[in-house]
Protein backbone atom coordinates (compact mmCIF):
# COMPACT_ATOMS: atom_id res chain seq x y z
CA UNK A 1 0.00 0.00 0.00
CA UNK A 2 1.16 3.57 -0.65
CA UNK A 3 1.59 5.37 2.63
CA UNK A 4 0.32 8.93 2.78
CA UNK A 5 1.20 9.60 6.36
CA UNK A 6 1.62 13.36 6.08
CA UNK A 7 1.01 16.25 3.68
CA UNK A 8 4.63 16.29 2.55
CA UNK A 9 4.40 12.66 1.45
CA UNK A 10 1.18 13.34 -0.46
CA UNK A 11 2.73 16.40 -2.12
CA UNK A 12 5.87 14.49 -3.12
CA UNK A 13 3.81 11.69 -4.66
CA UNK A 14 1.70 14.17 -6.63
CA UNK A 15 4.69 16.25 -7.73
CA UNK A 16 6.42 13.14 -9.05
CA UNK A 17 3.47 12.41 -11.33
CA UNK A 18 2.53 15.97 -12.25
CA UNK A 19 4.18 16.21 -15.68
CA UNK A 20 2.63 12.94 -16.81
CA UNK A 21 -0.80 13.86 -15.42
CA UNK A 22 -0.70 17.28 -17.09
CA UNK A 23 0.16 15.67 -20.43
CA UNK A 24 -2.81 13.34 -19.97
CA UNK A 25 -5.21 16.16 -19.10
CA UNK A 26 -4.01 18.34 -21.98
CA UNK A 27 -4.47 15.54 -24.51
CA UNK A 28 -7.96 14.87 -23.22
CA UNK A 29 -9.05 18.52 -23.12
CA UNK A 30 -6.98 20.40 -25.70
CA UNK A 31 -6.83 23.32 -23.27
CA UNK A 32 -3.92 24.46 -21.14
CA UNK A 33 -6.19 26.26 -18.68
CA UNK A 34 -8.58 23.33 -18.37
CA UNK A 35 -5.68 20.93 -17.88
CA UNK A 36 -4.26 23.08 -15.07
CA UNK A 37 -7.69 23.37 -13.41
CA UNK A 38 -8.09 19.59 -13.64
CA UNK A 39 -4.76 19.08 -11.89
CA UNK A 40 -5.76 21.53 -9.19
CA UNK A 41 -9.01 19.64 -8.60
CA UNK A 42 -7.08 16.37 -8.56
CA UNK A 43 -4.64 17.72 -5.97
CA UNK A 44 -7.45 18.90 -3.71
CA UNK A 45 -8.99 15.43 -3.77
CA UNK A 46 -5.66 13.66 -3.46
CA UNK A 47 -4.71 15.70 -0.41
CA UNK A 48 -7.74 14.32 1.46
CA UNK A 49 -7.03 10.63 0.74
CA UNK A 50 -6.73 8.61 3.92
CA UNK A 51 -3.18 7.48 4.77
CA UNK A 52 -2.42 3.94 3.62
CA UNK A 53 -5.65 3.58 1.65
CA UNK A 54 -4.10 3.69 -1.84
CA UNK A 55 -2.42 0.70 -3.42
CA UNK A 56 -0.63 2.64 -6.17
CA UNK A 57 -0.35 6.41 -6.23
CA UNK A 58 0.33 6.63 -10.02
CA UNK A 59 -2.65 4.41 -10.86
CA UNK A 60 -4.94 6.23 -8.46
CA UNK A 61 -3.94 9.66 -9.77
CA UNK A 62 -4.27 8.55 -13.40
CA UNK A 63 -7.82 7.37 -12.70
CA UNK A 64 -8.64 10.56 -10.81
CA UNK A 65 -7.34 12.92 -13.51
CA UNK A 66 -8.96 10.93 -16.33
CA UNK A 67 -12.39 11.01 -14.68
CA UNK A 68 -12.15 14.69 -13.79
CA UNK A 69 -11.02 15.54 -17.32
CA UNK A 70 -13.86 13.51 -18.84
CA UNK A 71 -16.39 15.47 -16.79
CA UNK A 72 -14.91 18.72 -18.12
CA UNK A 73 -14.70 17.38 -21.67
CA UNK A 74 -18.38 16.47 -21.78
CA UNK A 75 -19.28 20.02 -20.76
CA UNK A 76 -16.72 21.55 -23.14
CA UNK A 77 -18.13 19.69 -26.15
CA UNK A 78 -21.42 21.54 -25.76
CA UNK A 79 -19.63 24.90 -25.57
CA UNK A 80 -17.48 24.11 -28.62
CA UNK A 81 -20.56 23.33 -30.69
CA UNK A 82 -21.65 26.94 -30.08
CA UNK A 83 -18.18 28.43 -30.60
CA UNK A 84 -17.88 31.34 -33.03
CA UNK A 85 -15.84 30.26 -36.04
CA UNK A 86 -13.27 27.51 -36.01
CA UNK A 87 -12.19 26.10 -32.63
CA UNK A 88 -8.47 25.38 -32.22
CA UNK A 89 -6.71 23.92 -29.17
CA UNK A 90 -4.77 26.14 -26.80
CA UNK A 91 -1.10 26.09 -27.82
CA UNK A 92 1.84 24.97 -25.70
CA UNK A 93 4.57 27.54 -26.41
CA UNK A 94 8.26 27.30 -25.52
CA UNK A 95 11.43 29.08 -26.58
CA UNK A 96 13.47 27.34 -29.25
CA UNK A 97 16.25 26.42 -26.87
CA UNK A 98 14.03 25.36 -23.96
CA UNK A 99 14.32 21.75 -22.84
CA UNK A 100 12.63 19.75 -20.11
CA UNK A 101 14.89 18.98 -17.14
CA UNK A 102 15.17 15.30 -18.07
CA UNK A 103 15.34 15.92 -21.82
CA UNK A 104 11.84 14.52 -22.37
CA UNK A 105 8.87 16.43 -23.66
CA UNK A 106 5.80 14.51 -22.42
CA UNK A 107 3.43 17.35 -23.27
CA UNK A 108 4.44 17.72 -26.92
CA UNK A 109 1.45 16.74 -29.01
CA UNK A 110 0.79 18.47 -32.32
CA UNK A 111 -2.21 20.71 -32.92
CA UNK A 112 -3.06 18.45 -35.86
CA UNK A 113 -3.36 15.47 -33.51
CA UNK A 114 -5.43 17.45 -31.01
CA UNK A 115 -7.81 18.43 -33.79
CA UNK A 116 -8.14 14.80 -34.84
CA UNK A 117 -8.92 13.89 -31.22
CA UNK A 118 -11.82 16.35 -31.38
CA UNK A 119 -13.56 13.88 -33.69
CA UNK A 120 -13.88 11.39 -30.88
CA UNK A 121 -16.61 11.02 -28.29
CA UNK A 122 -15.30 11.51 -24.72
CA UNK A 123 -14.98 7.79 -23.92
CA UNK A 124 -13.29 7.14 -27.27
CA UNK A 125 -10.85 9.97 -26.65
CA UNK A 126 -10.05 8.65 -23.18
CA UNK A 127 -9.39 5.10 -24.38
CA UNK A 128 -7.29 6.33 -27.31
CA UNK A 129 -5.17 8.66 -25.18
CA UNK A 130 -4.68 6.17 -22.36
CA UNK A 131 -3.67 3.45 -24.82
CA UNK A 132 -1.62 5.38 -27.38
CA UNK A 133 -0.13 8.24 -25.34
CA UNK A 134 -0.01 6.80 -21.82
CA UNK A 135 0.79 3.23 -22.98
CA UNK A 136 -1.65 1.54 -20.57
CA UNK A 137 -2.96 -1.95 -21.23
CA UNK A 138 -6.66 -2.62 -21.70
CA UNK A 139 -7.09 -4.03 -18.20
CA UNK A 140 -5.77 -0.79 -16.71
CA UNK A 141 -7.96 1.31 -19.00
CA UNK A 142 -11.03 -0.77 -18.13
CA UNK A 143 -10.41 -0.21 -14.42
CA UNK A 144 -10.04 3.55 -14.91
CA UNK A 145 -13.23 3.90 -16.95
CA UNK A 146 -15.30 1.30 -15.14
CA UNK A 147 -15.85 -0.74 -18.30
CA UNK A 148 -15.00 -4.26 -19.42
CA UNK A 149 -11.79 -5.03 -21.29
CA UNK A 150 -13.78 -6.14 -24.34
CA UNK A 151 -15.75 -2.88 -24.31
CA UNK A 152 -12.52 -0.85 -24.20
CA UNK A 153 -11.09 -2.82 -27.12
CA UNK A 154 -14.24 -2.13 -29.13
CA UNK A 155 -14.12 1.58 -28.25
CA UNK A 156 -10.49 1.67 -29.39
CA UNK A 157 -11.33 0.08 -32.74
CA UNK A 158 -14.02 2.70 -33.33
CA UNK A 159 -11.68 5.50 -32.25
CA UNK A 160 -8.96 4.39 -34.64
CA UNK A 161 -11.47 4.24 -37.48
CA UNK A 162 -12.56 7.82 -36.80
CA UNK A 163 -8.97 8.99 -36.50
CA UNK A 164 -7.96 7.48 -39.85
CA UNK A 165 -6.54 10.41 -41.80
CA UNK A 166 -3.08 10.97 -43.27
CA UNK A 167 -1.14 13.32 -41.00
CA UNK A 168 1.52 15.84 -41.90
CA UNK A 169 4.94 14.30 -42.25
CA UNK A 170 7.29 14.95 -39.39
CA UNK A 171 10.16 17.28 -40.13
CA UNK A 172 13.42 17.78 -38.32
CA UNK A 173 13.74 20.67 -35.92
CA UNK A 174 16.23 22.71 -37.99
CA UNK A 175 14.11 22.47 -41.14
CA UNK A 176 11.02 23.50 -39.23
CA UNK A 177 12.72 26.51 -37.73
CA UNK A 178 14.18 27.53 -41.09
CA UNK A 179 10.80 27.42 -42.82
CA UNK A 180 9.07 29.30 -40.00
CA UNK A 181 11.77 31.99 -40.05
CA UNK A 182 11.62 32.30 -43.85
CA UNK A 183 7.82 32.58 -43.66
CA UNK A 184 8.12 35.35 -41.07
CA UNK A 185 10.69 37.29 -43.11
CA UNK A 186 8.67 37.00 -46.32
CA UNK A 187 5.51 38.14 -44.54
CA UNK A 188 7.22 41.18 -43.03
CA UNK A 189 8.59 42.12 -46.47
CA UNK A 190 5.08 41.62 -47.91
CA UNK A 191 6.75 39.42 -50.50
CA UNK A 192 3.86 37.61 -52.15
CA UNK A 193 6.04 35.37 -54.35
CA UNK A 194 8.28 34.31 -51.46
CA UNK A 195 5.28 33.42 -49.27
CA UNK A 196 3.73 31.34 -52.06
CA UNK A 197 7.04 29.51 -52.61
CA UNK A 198 7.13 28.43 -48.97
CA UNK A 199 3.56 27.10 -48.97
CA UNK A 200 2.25 23.86 -50.36
CA UNK A 201 -0.09 24.35 -53.31
CA UNK A 202 -2.99 23.04 -51.21
CA UNK A 203 -1.93 24.81 -48.00
CA UNK A 204 -4.54 25.76 -45.40
CA UNK A 205 -4.80 28.68 -42.97
CA UNK A 206 -6.94 27.91 -39.92
CA UNK A 207 -7.77 30.84 -37.64
CA UNK A 208 -9.34 30.95 -34.20
CA UNK A 209 -10.36 34.37 -32.87
CA UNK A 210 -13.33 33.12 -30.88
CA UNK A 211 -15.35 36.10 -32.04
CA UNK A 212 -13.19 38.32 -29.81
CA UNK A 213 -10.61 39.58 -32.31
CA UNK A 214 -10.55 40.03 -36.07
CA UNK A 215 -9.25 37.02 -37.95
CA UNK A 216 -10.44 34.67 -40.66
CA UNK A 217 -13.67 32.93 -39.66
CA UNK A 218 -13.52 30.29 -42.37
CA UNK A 219 -10.35 28.43 -43.40
CA UNK A 220 -8.30 29.82 -46.28
CA UNK A 221 -7.29 27.27 -48.91
CA UNK A 222 -4.37 27.57 -51.30
CA UNK A 223 -1.02 29.36 -51.29
CA UNK A 224 -2.35 32.27 -53.34
CA UNK A 225 -5.18 33.15 -50.95
CA UNK A 226 -2.96 32.84 -47.87
CA UNK A 227 -0.25 35.07 -49.36
CA UNK A 228 -2.77 37.68 -50.45
CA UNK A 229 -4.32 37.62 -46.98
CA UNK A 230 -0.97 38.25 -45.25
CA UNK A 231 0.00 41.06 -47.59
CA UNK A 232 -3.49 42.59 -47.59
CA UNK A 233 -3.86 42.75 -43.80
CA UNK A 234 -0.75 44.90 -43.51
CA UNK A 235 -1.66 47.16 -46.41
CA UNK A 236 -5.23 47.75 -45.28
CA UNK A 237 -4.28 48.53 -41.70
CA UNK A 238 -1.13 50.47 -42.51
CA UNK A 239 0.93 48.46 -40.00
CA UNK A 240 3.45 45.65 -40.25
CA UNK A 241 3.83 42.22 -38.71
CA UNK A 242 6.66 41.26 -36.39
CA UNK A 243 7.44 37.67 -35.43
CA UNK A 244 9.36 35.79 -32.76
CA UNK A 245 10.34 32.15 -33.52
CA UNK A 246 9.13 29.70 -30.86
CA UNK A 247 8.20 26.07 -30.56
CA UNK A 248 4.48 25.36 -30.46
CA UNK A 249 3.48 21.92 -29.19
CA UNK A 250 7.00 20.75 -29.95
CA UNK A 251 6.97 21.98 -33.57
CA UNK A 252 7.85 25.18 -35.44
CA UNK A 253 5.87 28.29 -34.61
CA UNK A 254 5.86 32.06 -34.26
CA UNK A 255 4.58 34.69 -31.89
CA UNK A 256 2.89 37.30 -34.06
CA UNK A 257 2.66 41.04 -33.47
CA UNK A 258 0.72 43.48 -35.62
CA UNK A 259 1.39 47.17 -35.20
CA UNK A 260 3.51 46.48 -32.11
CA UNK A 261 0.78 44.56 -30.23
CA UNK A 262 0.93 40.82 -29.52
CA UNK A 263 -1.74 39.29 -31.72
CA UNK A 264 -1.54 35.53 -32.05
CA UNK A 265 0.41 32.29 -32.00
CA UNK A 266 1.14 30.63 -35.33
CA UNK A 267 1.92 26.92 -35.62
CA UNK A 268 2.92 25.01 -38.73
CA UNK A 269 2.46 21.56 -40.22
CA UNK A 270 5.21 20.81 -42.72
CA UNK A 271 5.37 18.15 -45.44
CA UNK A 272 7.89 17.61 -48.24
CA UNK A 273 9.84 20.72 -47.28
CA UNK A 274 6.90 23.14 -47.55
CA UNK A 275 4.29 24.52 -45.19
CA UNK A 276 1.12 22.45 -45.41
CA UNK A 277 -1.00 24.08 -42.70
CA UNK A 278 -0.86 27.26 -40.62
CA UNK A 279 -2.79 27.46 -37.35
CA UNK A 280 -3.46 30.95 -36.01
CA UNK A 281 -4.63 31.01 -32.39
CA UNK A 282 -5.74 34.59 -31.72
CA UNK A 283 -8.49 34.20 -29.11
CA UNK A 284 -7.07 36.19 -26.15
CA UNK A 285 -8.52 33.73 -23.66
CA UNK A 286 -6.34 31.00 -25.16
CA UNK A 287 -3.19 33.11 -24.97
CA UNK A 288 -3.23 34.21 -21.34
CA UNK A 289 -0.58 31.61 -20.43
CA UNK A 290 1.75 32.47 -23.35
CA UNK A 291 4.99 34.16 -22.31
CA UNK A 292 6.85 36.65 -24.51
CA UNK A 293 10.30 35.40 -25.47
Rosetta blueprint (number, residue, H / E / L):
1 X L
2 X E
3 X L
4 X L
5 X L
6 X L
7 X H
8 X H
9 X H
10 X H
11 X H
12 X H
13 X H
14 X H
15 X H
16 X H
17 X H
18 X H
19 X H
20 X H
21 X H
22 X H
23 X H
24 X H
25 X H
26 X H
27 X H
28 X H
29 X H
30 X L
31 X L
32 X H
33 X H
34 X H
35 X H
36 X H
37 X H
38 X H
39 X H
40 X H
41 X H
42 X H
43 X H
44 X H
45 X H
46 X H
47 X L
48 X L
49 X L
50 X L
51 X L
52 X L
53 X L
54 X E
55 X L
56 X L
57 X H
58 X H
59 X H
60 X H
61 X H
62 X H
63 X H
64 X H
65 X H
66 X H
67 X H
68 X H
69 X H
70 X H
71 X H
72 X H
73 X H
74 X H
75 X H
76 X H
77 X H
78 X H
79 X H
80 X H
81 X H
82 X L
83 X L
84 X L
85 X L
86 X L
87 X L
88 X L
89 X L
90 X L
91 X L
92 X L
93 X E
94 X E
95 X L
96 X L
97 X L
98 X L
99 X L
100 X L
101 X L
102 X L
103 X L
104 X L
105 X L
106 X L
107 X L
108 X L
109 X L
110 X L
111 X H
112 X H
113 X H
114 X H
115 X H
116 X H
117 X H
118 X L
119 X L
120 X L
121 X L
122 X H
123 X H
124 X H
125 X H
126 X H
127 X H
128 X H
129 X H
130 X H
131 X H
132 X H
133 X H
134 X L
135 X L
136 X L
137 X L
138 X H
139 X H
140 X H
141 X H
142 X H
143 X H
144 X H
145 X H
146 X L
147 X L
148 X L
149 X H
150 X H
151 X H
152 X H
153 X H
154 X H
155 X H
156 X H
157 X H
158 X H
159 X H
160 X H
161 X H
162 X H
163 X H
164 X L
165 X L
166 X L
167 X L
168 X L
169 X L
170 X L
171 X L
172 X L
173 X H
174 X H
175 X H
176 X H
177 X H
178 X H
179 X H
180 X H
181 X H
182 X H
183 X H
184 X H
185 X H
186 X H
187 X H
188 X H
189 X H
190 X L
191 X L
192 X H
193 X H
194 X H
195 X H
196 X H
197 X H
198 X H
199 X E
200 X E
201 X E
202 X E
203 X E
204 X E
205 X E
206 X E
207 X E
208 X E
209 X L
210 X L
211 X L
212 X L
213 X L
214 X L
215 X L
216 X L
217 X L
218 X L
219 X L
220 X E
221 X E
222 X L
223 X H
224 X H
225 X H
226 X H
227 X H
228 X H
229 X H
230 X H
231 X H
232 X H
233 X H
234 X H
235 X H
236 X H
237 X H
238 X L
239 X L
240 X L
241 X E
242 X E
243 X E
244 X E
245 X E
246 X E
247 X E
248 X E
249 X L
250 X L
251 X E
252 X E
253 X E
254 X E
255 X E
256 X E
257 X E
258 X E
259 X L
260 X L
261 X E
262 X E
263 X E
264 X E
265 X E
266 X E
267 X E
268 X E
269 X E
270 X E
271 X E
272 X L
273 X L
274 X E
275 X E
276 X E
277 X E
278 X E
279 X E
280 X E
281 X E
282 X L
283 X L
284 X H
285 X H
286 X H
287 X L
288 X L
289 X L
290 X L
291 X L
292 X L
293 X L
